[in-house]
Amino acid sequence: MLTAPGWLTAVRAAESKKALDIRVLDLREVTSFADFFVICSGSNPKQIQAITEEIGVELGKLGEYPVSVEGFANAEWILVDFGDYLIHVFSPKARAFYELERLWRHAKVVEIPPGV
C-alpha cells in the first residue's frame, strides 16, 4: 500500500479540524534545512492547538514524530518540526505579521490534491 507523503497527511489532519487557508510550499530548490512547509491558520487558540494535536496523532499513526514543537502554550504560532517538513499553525494576526508566504516567495506552491 502506497502511503501519502507526511506533509499531505498533515494537510488532511488540518482539514479535518477546519484549518483555514492551508498552503504547502516546496522548499527543495530554495533551502536545504527542510523540503516542505505546511502553513495554515486557526481562528482561536483552542482550534490552533486542536489542529496541531490532530496532525501529531495522524502522523504518529505513520510512525512519524516531531523533532520539536514550539509555541503550543501561547498558540499564536505553533511550529512543529518533522525534519523534512515543518508545520506552521498560525492565528490570523500572527500569520499576517510574519508573512511566511512572502518571505519564502521563491518556493514553489504545491497543488494540494483533492481529498478522497
C-alpha positions, -999 to 999 in steps of 0.1 A, spaced: 0 0 0 13 34 -10 12 59 18 7 97 13 37 119 20 38 132 56 30 167 45 -2 155 28 -12 136 59 -6 168 79 -28 187 54 -56 161 57 -54 163 95 -56 201 94 -85 199 71 -103 176 95 -101 203 122 -113 230 98 -79 248 94 -81 279 73 -61 288 42 -39 257 40 -8 262 19 21 239 11 54 253 -1 81 232 -17 114 245 -4 137 219 -20 151 243 -46 154 272 -21 170 258 10 184 226 25 170 227 60 135 215 51 117 202 20 82 215 27 63 240 48 27 233 56 11 266 66 -24 271 79 -45 291 103 -69 285 131 -95 311 143 -87 309 180 -61 293 204 -81 262 211 -86 254 174 -49 261 167 -39 236 194 -65 211 182 -52 213 146 -16 208 159 -27 178 181 -46 162 152 -16 165 129 6 148 156 -20 120 160 -23 113 123 15 114 117 21 93 148 0 66 132 26 65 104 55 64 129 64 100 123 71 121 154 82 157 157 117 167 164 104 197 183 72 217 189 74 254 197 47 278 207 20 254 218 11 271 251 7 305 235 -10 292 203 -3 323 182 22 304 160 28 268 166 58 254 148 62 216 146 94 203 131 92 168 114 126 171 99 119 171 62 88 192 66 77 219 91 41 226 101 32 262 109 -2 267 125 -10 304 130 -35 328 144 -47 351 116 -29 380 133 4 362 136 2 349 100 -4 384 87 25 397 108 51 371 98 40 366 62 59 333 56 44 330 21 60 364 12 93 355 30 95 322 11 80 336 -22 107 318 -42 95 284 -30 70 266 -53 34 264 -41 23 228 -41 -11 220 -55 -30 201 -28 -48 172 -43 -85 169 -36 -93 147 -6 -107 113 -13 
